[in-house]
Amino acid sequence: MPFTTAQLVTGANYSLATFQRGDPIDQVNFQHATLEWLLKHKEVSTFGNGSFKEPIYVTNNSNAQNYFGADQVTYNDRDPAKWTDFTWYNMHDGFWFDEDRLLAAGITIKDDSDAIPTSSEAETLIDLLKVSYRSLKMGMQEALAYEVLRDGSQSSKAVPGLSFLVDSTPATGVVGGIDAATNPYWQNNASIGIASTAGLLLTEMERMWQACQLYGGATPTFIPVGSAFLARYKLEAGTTINRQIEGVGNLRGGISLDASVNDAFFHGIPLVWDPTFDKLDALLGTTTWAKTAFFLNDNAIKFRPVKNNWMVDRKPERLPDRYVHYFAKTAKYGFTVNRRNALAVLTIA
């Protein structure tokens, strides 16, 4: 028996998150460490009148002065705060089935309201939707993972991402409505093109760490890195060390050796390799991202899904001039910063 159009839409509402035995083995998707961290610390927000505004304290405007006895003192007018101005952006991803493809899969669609599919037809539809929705979810995540790293110059409709908010040229550009060139407090920290001189990387990382702590003591809480940066750090940190592993090797009359390193830390914060950095290099034909690291603080930078508009399932009406059924996800989100001088970007030569 065939499906009605309404039943096809209803089938799309099944829980599709869990795959059973026999489903396709993923060959293409990879970890998005920076996006995962941003989403873990996200704040669902409203963007009233089209923007997100956050007050930032920019000056003491001190009028302090020494006096004695009846000396005259002066007073001044104070306006120590400014407002940031960030907008939201949109992303869409979707797929469609034409009725011939559905028919080839054993699924017939009719406009009759009395159609009743068999259990095997229902299973076929759900299996097809599961695979399609999984690709929709993973594709959306991959697109977001790239977008939150880039500077937004790839499209006027793309969010200005991490490399815009934490810029390699921090004294240029208007970020959140504030001109970094004329407001030094609104400049992030940067150490670009660190040479391979022994010990220089650790020296620069220490300098950037202290610079992030200078105002308000905002210690970095997350350090995502590319593969080349991580390899250089391990080399300088001297972490490739032979280790004795007690147990199997000793029981067999010898010593087992393992020169690998499970984790690398800086001031107790793990350096987290984000494969998206390296994949972005491959996408853009560059080598910069693999050589990059960021010092981030989860209070200073925020990913902000728009309230009631994050990862919304869409099922648009079928167009009258083609026999195609549509399914999609949309997301509205912003990316904001309230303390650029607590953040840093580093790259190696």
NORJO-V807127 format. One record per helix or strand. SS is the DSSP state (H for helix, E for strand). FROM is the first residue (numbers start at 1). LEN is the number of residues. If there is no record, write none. Layout:
SS FROM LEN
SS FROM LEN
//
This chain:
E 3 2
H 5 7
H 33 8
E 45 1
H 48 3
E 52 1
E 55 3
E 81 3
E 86 1
E 89 10
H 99 6
E 109 2
H 119 29
H 162 4
E 174 2
E 178 2
H 184 3
E 189 6
H 200 15
E 222 4
H 227 11
E 244 2
H 248 4
E 256 2
E 265 2
E 269 5
H 275 10
H 289 3
E 292 5
E 301 6
E 312 3
E 324 14
H 340 3
E 344 5
//
